[in-house]
Amino acid sequence: MPDESKLPDSDQPKKDSTSSGKTLRNVAVLSGIGIEMGVIIYLAARGGMWLDNHYQTEKRLFTACCVLLGVGISLWVVLKQLRRFNT
C-alpha cells in the first residue's frame, strides 16, 4: 500500500471543510424555521383562547380564527426566509 504522503496532489483525499460548514449552517437555519413556525402558531392559539375566555364565547371561534391566521403568517414567514436562504 503506497504511503499517502508520497501520493501526488491529485490522488490525495481532499477534505472539504466548507461543505461540512455549509451543511451545519443549513441544518441550523432549517431547524430555526421549524421552531419559529411552531412558536407563531402556538402564540396565535394562546391569543385565540384568551379572546374566547375574555368574551365568554361558547364555540371556540376566536381560537380557530387565530390559529388559521397564525398558520398563514407562519407560512408567509417561512416562504420569505426560504427565498432569502436560496439566494
N, C-alpha and C positions, 0 to 999 in steps of 0.2 A: 504494500500500500504506500503510495507516494506521500512524502511529507508535505503538509499543506503550506508551509512557509516557502517551499520551492516552486509551488504552482504559479503559472503566470496569472496576472491580474484578472484575465477573463475567466479563468477556471475557479477562482476562489469564490466561496459563497459570500453573497452580499447581504449585509444586514441593513435593512431599510428602517431606520428609526422614525422617519417622518410618517410612514404609513401606519405604524402602531400608534403614534401620537394622534394622528387624524382619526383613527378608529375609536380611540378612547374619547376623543372630543365629540365625535358623532354620537356615541352611546350616551354621554353625559347630556348633550343637548336634547336628544330624543327622550330621555328619561325625564328631563325637566319639563318638556312639553306635556307629557302624560300627567305628571304631578300637577302642573298648572291647570290643566283641563279638569282634573278631579276637584281641585280646590274651588274653581269657579262654579262648578255645578253644585258642590256642597254648600257654598255660601248662598247661592241662589235658592236652594231648597230651604235652608235655615231662615232666610228672609221671608220666603213664602209662608213658612209655618208661623213665623212671628206675626205676619199680617193676618193670617187666619185666626190666630188666637186673639189678636188685638180687636178685630172686627167681629169676633164671635160667629164665624161662618160655620154652618153645619157641613157643607161639602168643602173639600179642600181645594177650592178654585184658585186661590192665590198661590198655593204651593204648586199646583200643576202649571199655572201660567209662568211662575218664576223659574221652575225647572226647565220648561221649554225655552224660555228666554236665556237661561244660563247655558243650555246646550248650544243654542245659536251663537251666543257670544264666545263660548269656548272654541267652537269650530272656526269662527272668524279669526280668533287669535292664533289658533294652530295653523291655519292656512297662511296667515300673514308671516308667521315665523318660518314655515317651511319654504315659502318663496325666498325669504332672506337667506335661509340655510343653503338652498341650492345655488345661489348666485355667488 
